[in-house]
Amino acid sequence: MTDFHAFAFVAGFAMAFLGSMPPVGPIAVLLLERGVTGRDREGRGIAHGAAIAETIYCALAMAGVSELMRRYAIVETIARGVGVVILIALGVHFVRFRIQPEAVAATPKPRGRPFVLGFSISAANPVLVITWSGSIATLLSFARVRFDLAERGLFVVGVLSGMLAWFHLFLWMLRRWRDRVTLRAAQWSVRIAGGLMIAIALWGARLFFIR
């Protein structure tokens, strides 16, 4: 594997790992519920199903964005500017993020086969295509790279690996510490991720002044 191939994989892994951190949304709530009640196996099934469904959307986004940026150079400049704004906004939001245990506990817990449940919830959210399209456009514009077919595949594999890594780590944290201790740990994980996003945005902003 060349250095550029490794970059594609690591970039996908890091984006998915950090992007999966915020413990909000139906998948995160399901993992919280399964984890704190000791149903780790069900939690892993939900995580695997959700990760595979989202990875499919990511692959579709990667194919579309890469082709668009190859044809139109202006897309890179627009993506870089929009990416800086979005990353700073998300970073500030994540740095100030606070988990409300009462709200998590009050969220309905749907039931069903774990893998199918996780897959169907993510698959029913086509907005993920838009989310990943924006994220990929930001990455390609910031790094000033274009991925070939193999590198696109490695990026997608990295995304799947990153999501699974965070989901498994999250379930491990739940099993080890449970309840409010785990929620605090997750909250600080989100805040750290927010700080990293702000740093990446500032680094991306300086590219406007580099010719």
Helices and strands as residue ranges (DSSP letters): H 3-19, H 25-36, H 40-71, H 74-95, H 101-106, H 114-123, H 127-143, H 149-177, H 179-205, G 206-209
